[in-house]
Amino acid sequence: MGGSAIGAVIWGKLAELTSVPTSLGVAAVSLVVATVATRHRTLEGSEDLTPTHPFQEPVPARPIDPRDGPVMVTIEYFIDPQRAADFDDVMAESRSARLRAGAVSWGLFEDLEHPGRYVEYFACDSWADYLRRFDRFTAADERLHAQRHALHIAEGPPRISRFLARHPPAT
């Protein structure tokens, strides 16, 4: 947006000093030069966004309507307190990845009575939105998953719990 505004000022000033056809000609030449100069650059970052599907979708104990929700997922990690800074770095990236994949909220909590115990949560609007996360999983997400699990020191993988919001009738 800023580039458009700055370009408008530059080409408008050039048209004022010369002529509109000259300004448009210089703009066209600038466009070709910029295209050639940036042809090997991409808009994507260094993340590998290749789609993967490494996990099976969870099978709930009872049928769930895809529109039911919201859904909250908690993941319990046990981290060596000496590696808390490393875990924070990985979780900062994980937050962005979870929100990018459709989570509407995210949080990380540290257990005050048990050093090294953390609970991550994220929420999705519906069961269908939660299941779509599995289709949006990328190689970069797989890398983050491996990093989180590498820091987890308890036996077995981190414990995952899935919760569906209840909406009891008002009395």
DSSP file with accessible surface (Angstrom, degrees, kcal/mol):
  #  RESIDUE AA STRUCTURE BP1 BP2  ACC     N-H-->O    O-->H-N    N-H-->O    O-->H-N    TCO  KAPPA ALPHA  PHI   PSI    X-CA   Y-CA   Z-CA
    1    1 A M     >        0   0  202      0, 0.0     4,-1.8     0, 0.0     5,-0.1   0.000 360.0 360.0 360.0 -43.2    0.0    0.0    0.0
    2    2 A G  H  >  +     0   0   47      1,-0.2     4,-2.9     2,-0.2     5,-0.2   0.872 360.0  56.0 -64.8 -36.5    2.8    2.4    0.9
    3    3 A G  H  > S+     0   0   58      1,-0.2     4,-2.7     2,-0.2    -1,-0.2   0.889 106.6  50.3 -62.9 -38.5    4.5    1.5   -2.4
    4    4 A S  H  > S+     0   0   94      2,-0.2     4,-2.4     1,-0.2    -1,-0.2   0.917 112.1  47.3 -65.1 -42.3    1.4    2.5   -4.4
    5    5 A A  H  X S+     0   0   58     -4,-1.8     4,-2.0     2,-0.2    -2,-0.2   0.931 114.4  45.6 -65.9 -44.6    1.2    5.8   -2.5
    6    6 A I  H  X S+     0   0  108     -4,-2.9     4,-2.7     1,-0.2    -2,-0.2   0.921 112.8  51.5 -65.4 -42.1    4.9    6.6   -3.0
    7    7 A G  H  X S+     0   0   16     -4,-2.7     4,-3.2    -5,-0.2     5,-0.4   0.907 107.3  53.2 -60.2 -40.7    4.7    5.6   -6.7
    8    8 A A  H  X S+     0   0   66     -4,-2.4     4,-2.2     1,-0.2     5,-0.2   0.915 111.0  46.7 -61.2 -41.1    1.7    7.9   -7.2
    9    9 A V  H  X S+     0   0  105     -4,-2.0     4,-2.6     2,-0.2     5,-0.2   0.943 115.1  46.0 -65.6 -46.8    3.6   10.8   -5.7
   10   10 A I  H  X S+     0   0   88     -4,-2.7     4,-2.6     2,-0.2    -2,-0.2   0.954 117.5  41.3 -63.1 -49.7    6.8   10.1   -7.8
   11   11 A W  H  X S+     0   0   79     -4,-3.2     4,-2.5     1,-0.2    -1,-0.2   0.874 115.2  52.0 -71.5 -31.2    4.9    9.5  -11.1
   12   12 A G  H  X S+     0   0   40     -4,-2.2     4,-2.2    -5,-0.4    -1,-0.2   0.926 111.6  46.1 -66.7 -42.6    2.6   12.5  -10.5
   13   13 A K  H  X S+     0   0  107     -4,-2.6     4,-2.3    -5,-0.2    -2,-0.2   0.915 112.7  50.6 -65.9 -40.9    5.6   14.8   -9.8
   14   14 A L  H  X S+     0   0   47     -4,-2.6     4,-2.4     1,-0.2    -2,-0.2   0.913 110.5  49.5 -63.0 -40.9    7.4   13.5  -12.9
   15   15 A A  H  < S+     0   0   24     -4,-2.5    -1,-0.2     1,-0.2    -2,-0.2   0.881 110.4  51.4 -64.8 -36.4    4.2   14.1  -15.0
   16   16 A E  H  < S+     0   0  140     -4,-2.2    -1,-0.2     1,-0.2    -2,-0.2   0.892 114.9  41.8 -66.1 -39.6    4.0   17.6  -13.5
   17   17 A L  H  < S+     0   0  126     -4,-2.3    -2,-0.2    -5,-0.1    -1,-0.2   0.784 137.9   3.3 -78.6 -30.2    7.7   18.3  -14.4
   18   18 A T  S  < S-     0   0   74     -4,-2.4     2,-0.3    -5,-0.2    -3,-0.2   0.408 108.0 -65.6-118.1-101.6    7.6   16.7  -17.9
   19   19 A S     >  -     0   0   46     -5,-0.2     4,-2.5     1,-0.1     5,-0.2  -0.970  36.2-105.3-152.9 165.2    4.4   15.2  -19.4
   20   20 A V  H  > S+     0   0   92     -2,-0.3     4,-2.8     1,-0.2     5,-0.3   0.939 119.1  50.8 -62.8 -46.0    2.0   12.4  -18.7
   21   21 A P  H  > S+     0   0   96      0, 0.0     4,-2.4     0, 0.0    -1,-0.2   0.916 111.5  48.7 -60.4 -37.5    3.3   10.2  -21.6
   22   22 A T  H  > S+     0   0   66      2,-0.2     4,-2.7     1,-0.2     5,-0.2   0.938 111.7  49.3 -65.3 -44.2    6.9   10.7  -20.3
   23   23 A S  H  X S+     0   0    6     -4,-2.5     4,-2.4     1,-0.2    -1,-0.2   0.928 112.9  46.8 -61.0 -43.5    5.9    9.8  -16.8
   24   24 A L  H  X S+     0   0  113     -4,-2.8     4,-2.4     2,-0.2    -1,-0.2   0.887 111.7  51.7 -67.0 -37.6    4.0    6.6  -18.0
   25   25 A G  H  X S+     0   0   36     -4,-2.4     4,-2.4    -5,-0.3    -2,-0.2   0.928 111.1  46.3 -63.8 -45.0    7.0    5.7  -20.2
   26   26 A V  H  X S+     0   0   59     -4,-2.7     4,-2.7     1,-0.2    -2,-0.2   0.911 112.0  52.2 -65.3 -37.8    9.4    6.0  -17.3
   27   27 A A  H  X S+     0   0   24     -4,-2.4     4,-2.2    -5,-0.2    -2,-0.2   0.920 109.7  49.0 -63.8 -41.7    7.0    4.0  -15.1
   28   28 A A  H  X S+     0   0   53     -4,-2.4     4,-2.1     2,-0.2    -2,-0.2   0.926 112.2  47.1 -64.5 -44.7    6.8    1.2  -17.7
   29   29 A V  H  X S+     0   0   95     -4,-2.4     4,-2.6     1,-0.2    -2,-0.2   0.925 111.5  51.9 -63.4 -41.2   10.6    1.0  -18.1
   30   30 A S  H  X S+     0   0   49     -4,-2.7     4,-2.8     1,-0.2     5,-0.2   0.896 107.2  53.5 -62.0 -38.1   11.0    1.0  -14.2
   31   31 A L  H  X S+     0   0  115     -4,-2.2     4,-2.5     2,-0.2    -1,-0.2   0.934 110.0  46.5 -63.0 -44.7    8.5   -1.9  -14.1
   32   32 A V  H  X S+     0   0   91     -4,-2.1     4,-2.4     2,-0.2     5,-0.2   0.934 113.6  48.5 -63.6 -45.1   10.5   -3.9  -16.6
   33   33 A V  H  X S+     0   0   92     -4,-2.6     4,-2.6     1,-0.2    -2,-0.2   0.933 112.9  47.7 -61.6 -44.9   13.8   -3.2  -14.7
   34   34 A A  H  X S+     0   0   50     -4,-2.8     4,-1.7     1,-0.2    -1,-0.2   0.899 111.0  52.0 -64.6 -37.9   12.2   -4.1  -11.3
   35   35 A T  H  < S+     0   0   80     -4,-2.5     4,-0.5    -5,-0.2    -1,-0.2   0.934 112.9  43.9 -64.0 -45.7   10.8   -7.3  -12.8
   36   36 A V  H >< S+     0   0   79     -4,-2.4     3,-0.9     1,-0.2     4,-0.2   0.922 113.3  51.8 -65.1 -41.9   14.2   -8.4  -14.2
   37   37 A A  H 3< S+     0   0   79     -4,-2.6    -1,-0.2     1,-0.2     3,-0.2   0.796 119.7  34.0 -67.6 -26.6   16.0   -7.4  -11.0
   38   38 A T  T >< S+     0   0   73     -4,-1.7     3,-1.9    -5,-0.2    -1,-0.2   0.258  79.4 114.2-114.5  16.1   13.6   -9.4   -8.7
   39   39 A R  T <  S+     0   0  158     -3,-0.9    -1,-0.1    -4,-0.5    -2,-0.1   0.754  80.2  48.4 -63.4 -23.8   12.7  -12.4  -10.9
   40   40 A H  T 3  S+     0   0  157     -4,-0.2     2,-0.3    -3,-0.2    -1,-0.3   0.453  94.4  92.6 -95.9   0.8   14.5  -14.9   -8.6
   41   41 A R    <   -     0   0  194     -3,-1.9     2,-0.3     2,-0.0    -3,-0.0  -0.696  58.6-159.7 -94.6 147.9   12.9  -13.6   -5.4
   42   42 A T        -     0   0   96     -2,-0.3    -2,-0.1     2,-0.2    -3,-0.0  -0.832  25.8-127.7-120.8 163.7    9.7  -15.1   -4.0
   43   43 A L  S    S+     0   0  178     -2,-0.3    -1,-0.1     2,-0.0     2,-0.1   0.743  85.2  90.9 -79.8 -24.5    7.1  -13.7   -1.6
   44   44 A E  S    S-     0   0  118      1,-0.1    -2,-0.2     2,-0.1     4,-0.0  -0.397  74.7-130.8 -70.1 152.8    7.3  -16.8    0.5
   45   45 A G        -     0   0   65     -2,-0.1    -1,-0.1     1,-0.1    -2,-0.0   0.118  44.3 -77.0 -81.2-156.4    9.8  -16.9    3.4
   46   46 A S  S    S+     0   0  129      2,-0.1     2,-0.1     3,-0.0    -1,-0.1   0.477  93.4 117.6 -87.8  -1.1   12.2  -19.7    4.0
   47   47 A E        -     0   0   89      1,-0.1     2,-0.9     2,-0.1    92,-0.0  -0.419  69.7-125.1 -67.4 141.5    9.5  -21.9    5.5
   48   48 A D        +     0   0   83      1,-0.1    92,-2.2    -2,-0.1    93,-0.3  -0.780  29.2 180.0 -87.6 106.1    8.7  -25.1    3.6
   49   49 A L        +     0   0   83     -2,-0.9    -1,-0.1    90,-0.2    -2,-0.1   0.162  28.1 140.4 -96.5  20.4    5.0  -24.9    2.9
   50   50 A T        -     0   0   78      1,-0.1    89,-1.7    88,-0.1    90,-0.1  -0.440  59.9-112.7 -62.0 127.1    4.8  -28.3    1.1
   51   51 A P  B     +A  138   0A 102      0, 0.0     2,-0.3     0, 0.0    87,-0.3  -0.385  42.9 173.7 -65.6 138.6    1.6  -29.9    2.3
   52   52 A T        -     0   0   36     85,-3.0    85,-0.2    82,-0.1     3,-0.1  -0.903  25.7-158.8-134.2 165.8    2.0  -33.1    4.4
   53   53 A H        +     0   0   79     -2,-0.3    82,-0.1    83,-0.1    81,-0.1  -0.481  28.7 154.4-143.4  68.3   -0.5  -35.2    6.2
   54   54 A P        +     0   0   54      0, 0.0     2,-0.3     0, 0.0    -1,-0.1   0.649  57.6  57.2 -77.7 -14.3    1.6  -37.1    8.8
   55   55 A F  S    S-     0   0   71     79,-0.2     2,-0.3    -3,-0.1    -3,-0.0  -0.888  76.5-124.2-121.3 150.5   -1.3  -37.7   11.3
   56   56 A Q        -     0   0  161     -2,-0.3     3,-0.1     1,-0.1    -3,-0.0  -0.641  40.8-102.7 -83.2 145.3   -4.6  -39.4   11.2
   57   57 A E        -     0   0   65     -2,-0.3    -1,-0.1     1,-0.1    74,-0.0  -0.371  45.7 -99.4 -63.6 147.0   -7.6  -37.3   12.3
   58   58 A P        -     0   0   25      0, 0.0    -1,-0.1     0, 0.0    -3,-0.0  -0.355  27.4-138.6 -67.8 148.2   -8.8  -38.1   15.8
   59   59 A V        -     0   0  137     -3,-0.1    -3,-0.0     4,-0.0    -2,-0.0  -0.935  20.6-141.7-109.4 110.3  -11.8  -40.3   16.2
   60   60 A P        -     0   0   49      0, 0.0     4,-0.1     0, 0.0     0, 0.0  -0.268  18.9-117.2 -70.3 160.9  -14.1  -39.0   18.9
   61   61 A A  S    S+     0   0  117      2,-0.1    -2,-0.0     1,-0.0     3,-0.0   0.691  99.7  26.4 -71.0 -19.0  -15.9  -41.4   21.3
   62   62 A R  S    S-     0   0  117      0, 0.0    -1,-0.0     0, 0.0     2,-0.0  -0.955 101.2 -82.9-139.3 158.0  -19.3  -40.2   19.9
   63   63 A P        -     0   0  122      0, 0.0     2,-0.4     0, 0.0    -2,-0.1  -0.358  43.9-160.5 -62.0 140.0  -20.5  -38.7   16.6
   64   64 A I        -     0   0   34     -4,-0.1     0, 0.0     4,-0.0     0, 0.0  -0.991  18.5-124.8-125.7 131.1  -19.9  -35.0   16.3
   65   65 A D    >   -     0   0   58     -2,-0.4     3,-2.2     1,-0.1    62,-0.4  -0.540  24.2-127.2 -68.9 133.9  -21.6  -32.6   13.9
   66   66 A P  T 3  S+     0   0   73      0, 0.0    62,-2.6     0, 0.0    63,-0.4   0.778 109.2  56.0 -56.6 -24.0  -19.0  -30.8   11.9
   67   67 A R  T 3  S+     0   0  195     60,-0.2     2,-0.1    59,-0.2    -2,-0.0   0.590  82.9 110.5 -85.3  -9.7  -20.6  -27.5   12.9
   68   68 A D    <   -     0   0   61     -3,-2.2    59,-2.6    58,-0.1    60,-0.2  -0.358  61.3 -17.3 -64.5 144.7  -20.3  -28.2   16.6
   69   69 A G        -     0   0   15     57,-0.3    57,-0.2    96,-0.2     2,-0.2  -0.974  51.4 -90.7 166.7-174.7  -17.9  -26.0   18.5
   70   70 A P        -     0   0   59      0, 0.0    95,-2.6     0, 0.0     2,-0.4   0.544  55.5-157.2 -69.7 166.3  -15.8  -24.3   19.5
   71   71 A V  E     -BC 124 164B   2     53,-2.6    53,-2.6    93,-0.2     2,-0.4  -0.941   4.3-161.6-115.2 131.5  -13.2  -27.0   20.0
   72   72 A M  E     -BC 123 163B  74     91,-2.9    91,-3.3    -2,-0.4     2,-0.4  -0.964   3.4-164.2-115.2 134.2  -10.3  -26.5   22.4
   73   73 A V  E     -BC 122 162B   2     49,-2.9    49,-1.9    -2,-0.4     2,-0.4  -0.954   3.0-167.6-116.3 132.9   -7.2  -28.6   22.2
   74   74 A T  E     -BC 121 161B  26     87,-2.8    87,-2.6    -2,-0.4     2,-0.4  -0.950   2.8-167.8-119.2 143.6   -4.7  -28.8   25.1
   75   75 A I  E     -BC 120 160B  12     45,-2.5    45,-2.8    -2,-0.4     2,-0.5  -0.994  11.1-149.3-131.6 124.3   -1.2  -30.3   24.8
   76   76 A E  E     -BC 119 159B  33     83,-2.5    83,-1.0    -2,-0.4     2,-0.4  -0.840  17.0-175.3-101.4 123.7    0.8  -31.1   28.0
   77   77 A Y  E     -B  118   0B   1     41,-2.9    41,-2.8    -2,-0.5     2,-0.5  -0.904  18.4-154.5-116.9 146.1    4.6  -30.8   27.8
   78   78 A F  E     -B  117   0B  70     -2,-0.4    75,-3.3    39,-0.2    76,-0.5  -0.986  24.9-178.7-117.9 116.7    7.3  -31.6   30.3
   79   79 A I  B     -E  152   0C   2     37,-3.5    73,-0.1    -2,-0.5     5,-0.1  -0.929  36.1-107.5-120.9 139.4   10.4  -29.6   29.6
   80   80 A D    >   -     0   0   63     71,-0.6     3,-2.8    -2,-0.4     4,-0.1  -0.484  31.0-133.5 -60.3 122.4   13.8  -29.5   31.3
   81   81 A P  G >  S+     0   0   75      0, 0.0     3,-1.3     0, 0.0     4,-0.2   0.799 105.7  63.4 -53.6 -27.3   13.7  -26.2   33.1
   82   82 A Q  G 3  S+     0   0  170      1,-0.2     3,-0.2     2,-0.1     4,-0.1   0.712 104.4  47.8 -66.7 -21.1   17.3  -25.5   31.8
   83   83 A R  G <> S+     0   0  110     -3,-2.8     4,-2.3     1,-0.2    -1,-0.2   0.167  75.4 113.4-105.3  16.2   15.8  -25.6   28.3
   84   84 A A  H <> S+     0   0   23     -3,-1.3     4,-2.6     1,-0.2     5,-0.2   0.875  75.9  52.7 -58.0 -39.0   12.9  -23.3   29.0
   85   85 A A  H  > S+     0   0   65     -3,-0.2     4,-2.0    -4,-0.2    -1,-0.2   0.914 109.3  49.0 -65.8 -40.3   14.3  -20.5   26.7
   86   86 A D  H  > S+     0   0   69      2,-0.2     4,-2.1     1,-0.2    -1,-0.2   0.914 111.5  50.0 -62.6 -42.4   14.6  -23.0   23.8
   87   87 A F  H  X S+     0   0    0     -4,-2.3     4,-2.9     1,-0.2    -2,-0.2   0.917 107.6  53.8 -63.4 -42.2   11.0  -24.1   24.4
   88   88 A D  H  X S+     0   0   81     -4,-2.6     4,-2.1     1,-0.2    -1,-0.2   0.905 107.9  50.8 -58.2 -42.4    9.8  -20.5   24.4
   89   89 A D  H  X S+     0   0  106     -4,-2.0     4,-1.6     2,-0.2    -1,-0.2   0.934 112.6  45.2 -61.6 -45.9   11.5  -20.0   21.0
   90   90 A V  H  X S+     0   0   14     -4,-2.1     4,-2.4     1,-0.2    -2,-0.2   0.912 112.9  51.2 -65.3 -39.8    9.8  -23.1   19.5
   91   91 A M  H  X S+     0   0    2     -4,-2.9     4,-2.5     2,-0.2    -1,-0.2   0.835 103.4  58.0 -71.0 -29.7    6.5  -22.2   21.0
   92   92 A A  H  X S+     0   0   59     -4,-2.1     4,-1.5    -5,-0.2    -1,-0.2   0.930 111.5  42.7 -62.8 -42.8    6.6  -18.6   19.6
   93   93 A E  H  X S+     0   0   79     -4,-1.6     4,-2.2     1,-0.2    -2,-0.2   0.892 111.8  55.2 -66.4 -39.2    6.9  -20.2   16.2
   94   94 A S  H  X S+     0   0    0     -4,-2.4     4,-3.0     1,-0.2     5,-0.2   0.882 102.6  56.5 -62.9 -39.1    4.2  -22.7   17.0
   95   95 A R  H  X S+     0   0  118     -4,-2.5     4,-2.5     1,-0.2     5,-0.2   0.953 108.7  46.1 -56.5 -50.1    1.8  -19.9   18.0
   96   96 A S  H  X S+     0   0   70     -4,-1.5     4,-2.5     1,-0.2    -1,-0.2   0.913 113.8  49.1 -60.3 -42.4    2.2  -18.4   14.5
   97   97 A A  H  X S+     0   0    7     -4,-2.2     4,-1.8     2,-0.2    -1,-0.2   0.913 111.2  48.8 -65.6 -42.5    1.8  -21.7   12.8
   98   98 A R  H  <>S+     0   0   20     -4,-3.0     5,-2.2     2,-0.2    -2,-0.2   0.925 114.2  45.4 -64.6 -43.6   -1.3  -22.7   14.8
   99   99 A L  H ><5S+     0   0   53     -4,-2.5     3,-1.4    -5,-0.2    -2,-0.2   0.896 110.7  53.9 -67.4 -37.7   -3.0  -19.3   14.1
  100  100 A R  H 3<5S+     0   0  109     -4,-2.5    -1,-0.2     1,-0.3    -2,-0.2   0.873 105.6  54.9 -62.2 -34.4   -2.0  -19.5   10.4
  101  101 A A  T 3<5S-     0   0    6     -4,-1.8    -1,-0.3    -5,-0.2    -2,-0.2   0.403 133.6 -82.5 -84.6   3.0   -3.7  -22.9   10.2
  102  102 A G  T < 5S+     0   0   31     -3,-1.4    23,-0.4     1,-0.3    -3,-0.2   0.424  76.3 145.2 118.7  -2.9   -7.0  -21.6   11.5
  103  103 A A      < -     0   0    8     -5,-2.2    -1,-0.3     1,-0.1    21,-0.3  -0.431  35.2-156.0 -65.4 142.2   -6.9  -21.5   15.3
  104  104 A V  S    S+     0   0   78     19,-3.2     2,-0.3     1,-0.3    20,-0.2   0.638  75.6  13.5 -95.5 -16.5   -8.8  -18.5   16.7
  105  105 A S  E     -D  123   0B  41     18,-1.0    18,-2.0    -7,-0.1     2,-0.3  -0.984  63.5-173.4-153.4 158.6   -6.9  -18.3   19.9
  106  106 A W  E     +D  122   0B  45     -2,-0.3     2,-0.3    16,-0.2    16,-0.2  -0.993   7.5 168.2-150.6 147.5   -3.7  -19.7   21.4
  107  107 A G  E     -D  121   0B  11     14,-2.4    14,-2.7    -2,-0.3     2,-0.4  -0.991  21.4-148.5-159.0 158.6   -2.0  -19.7   24.8
  108  108 A L  E     -D  120   0B  50     -2,-0.3     2,-0.4    12,-0.2    12,-0.2  -0.997  17.9-168.8-132.3 127.4    0.8  -21.3   26.7
  109  109 A F  E     -D  119   0B 127     10,-2.9    10,-2.7    -2,-0.4     2,-0.4  -0.932  11.0-147.9-121.0 141.3    0.6  -21.8   30.5
  110  110 A E  E     -D  118   0B 109     -2,-0.4     2,-0.5     8,-0.2     8,-0.2  -0.896  24.0-121.2-106.6 133.3    3.4  -22.8   32.9
  111  111 A D        -     0   0   32      6,-3.0     6,-0.3    -2,-0.4     3,-0.2  -0.612  17.8-157.9 -73.2 120.9    2.5  -24.9   36.0
  112  112 A L  S    S+     0   0  164     -2,-0.5    -1,-0.2     1,-0.2    -2,-0.0   0.693  90.4  45.5 -76.4 -18.1    3.5  -22.9   39.0
  113  113 A E  S    S+     0   0  162      1,-0.2    -1,-0.2     4,-0.1    -2,-0.1   0.618 115.3  45.0 -99.3 -15.4    3.7  -25.9   41.3
  114  114 A H  S >  S-     0   0  104     -3,-0.2     3,-2.0     3,-0.2    -3,-0.3  -0.826  82.9-142.0-131.4  92.2    5.6  -28.2   38.9
  115  115 A P  T 3  S+     0   0  105      0, 0.0     3,-0.1     0, 0.0    -3,-0.1  -0.239  86.9  25.8 -55.1 135.1    8.6  -26.5   37.2
  116  116 A G  T 3  S+     0   0    4      1,-0.3   -37,-3.5    -5,-0.2     2,-0.6   0.340  90.3 118.3  94.1  -6.6    8.9  -27.7   33.6
  117  117 A R  E <   +B   78   0B  74     -3,-2.0    -6,-3.0    -6,-0.3     2,-0.3  -0.841  38.6 174.7 -96.8 125.0    5.2  -28.6   33.1
  118  118 A Y  E     -BD  77 110B  10    -41,-2.8   -41,-2.9    -2,-0.6     2,-0.5  -0.954  20.6-156.1-128.1 147.6    3.5  -26.5   30.4
  119  119 A V  E     -BD  76 109B  38    -10,-2.7   -10,-2.9    -2,-0.3     2,-0.4  -0.988   9.0-164.4-125.0 120.8    0.1  -26.7   28.8
  120  120 A E  E     -BD  75 108B   0    -45,-2.8   -45,-2.5    -2,-0.5     2,-0.4  -0.813  11.6-175.6 -96.1 140.3   -0.5  -25.3   25.3
  121  121 A Y  E     +BD  74 107B  60    -14,-2.7   -14,-2.4    -2,-0.4     2,-0.3  -0.980  10.5 173.6-132.6 151.8   -4.0  -24.6   24.2
  122  122 A F  E     -BD  73 106B   5    -49,-1.9   -49,-2.9    -2,-0.4     2,-0.4  -0.976  15.8-147.1-147.7 155.9   -5.6  -23.5   21.0
  123  123 A A  E     -BD  72 105B  14    -18,-2.0   -19,-3.2    -2,-0.3   -18,-1.0  -0.952   5.4-163.5-127.6 145.8   -9.2  -23.2   19.9
  124  124 A C  E     -B   71   0B   0    -53,-2.6   -53,-2.6    -2,-0.4   -21,-0.1  -0.919  29.8-120.3-122.7 152.4  -11.0  -23.6   16.6
  125  125 A D  S    S-     0   0   98    -23,-0.4     2,-0.3    -2,-0.3    -1,-0.1   0.817  88.2  -1.4 -63.2 -33.8  -14.5  -22.4   15.8
  126  126 A S  S  > S-     0   0   16    -57,-0.2     4,-2.2   -56,-0.1   -57,-0.3  -0.946  73.4-100.6-150.7 169.9  -15.9  -25.8   15.0
  127  127 A W  H  > S+     0   0   23    -59,-2.6     4,-2.6   -62,-0.4     5,-0.2   0.905 122.9  53.6 -62.2 -39.6  -15.0  -29.5   14.7
  128  128 A A  H  > S+     0   0   21    -62,-2.6     4,-2.1   -60,-0.2    -1,-0.2   0.920 107.5  50.6 -62.3 -41.6  -14.8  -29.1   10.9
  129  129 A D  H  > S+     0   0   38    -63,-0.4     4,-0.8     1,-0.2    -1,-0.2   0.899 110.1  50.6 -62.7 -39.4  -12.3  -26.2   11.4
  130  130 A Y  H >< S+     0   0    9     -4,-2.2     3,-1.1     1,-0.2     4,-0.5   0.943 110.0  48.8 -63.8 -45.2  -10.2  -28.4   13.7
  131  131 A L  H >X S+     0   0   48     -4,-2.6     3,-1.3     1,-0.3     4,-0.6   0.849 101.9  63.9 -65.4 -30.6  -10.2  -31.3   11.2
  132  132 A R  H >X S+     0   0  107     -4,-2.1     4,-1.2     1,-0.3     3,-0.7   0.785  87.2  72.8 -63.0 -24.8   -9.1  -28.9    8.4
  133  133 A R  H << S+     0   0   23     -3,-1.1     4,-0.4    -4,-0.8     3,-0.3   0.856  90.8  57.3 -57.0 -35.4   -5.9  -28.3   10.3
  134  134 A F  H X4 S+     0   0   23     -3,-1.3     3,-0.6    -4,-0.5    -1,-0.3   0.843 106.2  48.7 -67.0 -31.5   -4.8  -31.7    9.3
  135  135 A D  H << S+     0   0  105     -3,-0.7    -1,-0.2    -4,-0.6    -2,-0.2   0.701 110.6  51.8 -77.8 -21.3   -5.2  -30.8    5.6
  136  136 A R  T 3< S+     0   0  106     -4,-1.2    -1,-0.2    -3,-0.3    -2,-0.2   0.381  78.7 126.3 -93.7   0.3   -3.2  -27.6    6.2
  137  137 A F    <   -     0   0   23     -3,-0.6   -85,-3.0    -4,-0.4     2,-0.2  -0.422  41.3-169.1 -65.4 130.7   -0.3  -29.3    7.8
  138  138 A T  B  >  -A   51   0A  13    -87,-0.3     4,-2.2    -2,-0.1     5,-0.2  -0.687  39.2-102.0-116.6 171.9    3.0  -28.4    6.1
  139  139 A A  H  > S+     0   0   24    -89,-1.7     4,-2.1     1,-0.2   -90,-0.2   0.867 124.4  54.9 -61.1 -35.1    6.6  -29.5    6.2
  140  140 A A  H  > S+     0   0    4    -92,-2.2     4,-2.2     2,-0.2    -1,-0.2   0.902 107.3  49.5 -65.6 -39.1    7.4  -26.5    8.4
  141  141 A D  H  > S+     0   0   11    -93,-0.3     4,-2.6     2,-0.2    -2,-0.2   0.893 108.7  53.0 -64.8 -38.2    4.7  -27.5   10.8
  142  142 A E  H  X S+     0   0   77     -4,-2.2     4,-2.3     2,-0.2    -2,-0.2   0.900 107.6  51.4 -63.7 -38.6    6.2  -31.0   10.9
  143  143 A R  H  X S+     0   0   98     -4,-2.1     4,-2.3     2,-0.2    -2,-0.2   0.934 110.9  47.7 -63.7 -44.3    9.6  -29.5   11.7
  144  144 A L  H  X S+     0   0    6     -4,-2.2     4,-2.7     2,-0.2     5,-0.2   0.904 109.5  53.8 -63.3 -40.8    8.0  -27.5   14.6
  145  145 A H  H  X S+     0   0   43     -4,-2.6     4,-2.5     1,-0.2    -1,-0.2   0.936 109.5  47.9 -57.9 -46.3    6.2  -30.7   15.8
  146  146 A A  H  X S+     0   0   57     -4,-2.3     4,-2.2     1,-0.2    -2,-0.2   0.895 111.3  50.8 -63.9 -39.1    9.6  -32.5   15.9
  147  147 A Q  H  X S+     0   0   66     -4,-2.3     4,-1.3     2,-0.2    -1,-0.2   0.915 110.7  48.3 -66.2 -42.3   11.2  -29.6   17.8
  148  148 A R  H  X S+     0   0   10     -4,-2.7     4,-0.8     1,-0.2     3,-0.4   0.937 114.2  46.2 -61.9 -45.1    8.5  -29.5   20.4
  149  149 A H  H  < S+     0   0   57     -4,-2.5     3,-0.4     1,-0.2    -1,-0.2   0.832 106.1  59.3 -69.6 -30.6    8.6  -33.3   20.9
  150  150 A A  H  < S+     0   0   79     -4,-2.2    -1,-0.2     1,-0.2    -2,-0.2   0.822 107.4  47.2 -66.9 -29.0   12.5  -33.3   21.1
  151  151 A L  H  < S+     0   0   11     -4,-1.3   -71,-0.6    -3,-0.4     2,-0.4   0.658  88.9 100.1 -84.8 -16.1   12.2  -30.9   24.1
  152  152 A H  B  <  -E   79   0C  22     -4,-0.8   -73,-0.2    -3,-0.4     4,-0.1  -0.583  49.9-176.3 -74.8 121.1    9.6  -33.0   25.8
  153  153 A I        +     0   0  113    -75,-3.3    -1,-0.1    -2,-0.4   -74,-0.1   0.551  46.8 100.3-101.5  -7.4   11.3  -35.1   28.5
  154  154 A A  S    S-     0   0   37    -76,-0.5     2,-0.2     1,-0.1   -76,-0.1  -0.348  87.3 -90.0 -74.7 160.4    8.5  -37.3   29.8
  155  155 A E  S    S+     0   0  202     -2,-0.0    -1,-0.1     2,-0.0    -2,-0.1  -0.493  96.3   9.2 -70.1 134.4    8.1  -40.8   28.6
  156  156 A G  S    S-     0   0   46     -2,-0.2     3,-0.1    -4,-0.1    -2,-0.1  -0.061 106.8 -48.3  82.8 172.3    5.9  -41.0   25.6
  157  157 A P  S    S-     0   0   98      0, 0.0     3,-0.1     0, 0.0    -8,-0.0  -0.258  75.1 -75.3 -73.9 165.6    4.6  -38.1   23.5
  158  158 A P        -     0   0    8      0, 0.0     2,-0.4     0, 0.0   -81,-0.2  -0.289  56.4-105.9 -57.6 145.1    3.0  -35.0   24.9
  159  159 A R  E     -C   76   0B 162    -83,-1.0   -83,-2.5    -3,-0.1     2,-0.4  -0.641  34.8-159.7 -80.4 127.2   -0.6  -35.7   26.1
  160  160 A I  E     -C   75   0B  74     -2,-0.4     2,-0.4   -85,-0.2   -85,-0.2  -0.904   9.4-176.5-109.5 132.4   -3.3  -34.2   23.8
  161  161 A S  E     -C   74   0B  21    -87,-2.6   -87,-2.8    -2,-0.4     2,-0.4  -0.984   9.3-157.0-126.5 140.3   -6.8  -33.6   25.0
  162  162 A R  E     -C   73   0B  97     -2,-0.4     2,-0.4   -89,-0.2   -89,-0.2  -0.972   9.8-169.6-119.7 133.3   -9.7  -32.3   22.8
  163  163 A F  E     -C   72   0B 101    -91,-3.3   -91,-2.9    -2,-0.4     2,-0.5  -0.962  11.3-152.8-126.4 139.3  -12.7  -30.5   24.3
  164  164 A L  E     -C   71   0B  37     -2,-0.4   -93,-0.2   -93,-0.2   -95,-0.1  -0.924  31.1-111.8-109.5 131.3  -16.0  -29.5   22.6
  165  165 A A        -     0   0   38    -95,-2.6     2,-0.4    -2,-0.5   -96,-0.2  -0.328  27.7-143.8 -62.4 139.7  -17.8  -26.5   24.1
  166  166 A R        -     0   0  189      2,-0.0    -1,-0.1    -2,-0.0     0, 0.0  -0.871  10.6-165.7-103.9 143.2  -21.1  -27.4   25.8
  167  167 A H        -     0   0  141     -2,-0.4     3,-0.1     3,-0.0    -2,-0.0  -0.671  12.4-168.5-128.5  74.6  -24.0  -25.0   25.6
  168  168 A P        -     0   0  107      0, 0.0     3,-0.1     0, 0.0    -2,-0.0  -0.327  34.3 -96.9 -64.3 147.4  -26.5  -26.1   28.2
  169  169 A P        -     0   0  117      0, 0.0     2,-0.1     0, 0.0     0, 0.0  -0.348  41.2-109.1 -65.2 143.9  -30.0  -24.5   28.0
  170  170 A A              0   0  104     -3,-0.1    -3,-0.0     1,-0.1     0, 0.0  -0.461 360.0 360.0 -70.8 144.4  -30.5  -21.5   30.2
  171  171 A T              0   0  189     -2,-0.1    -1,-0.1    -3,-0.1     0, 0.0  -0.725 360.0 360.0-109.6 360.0  -32.9  -22.0   33.1
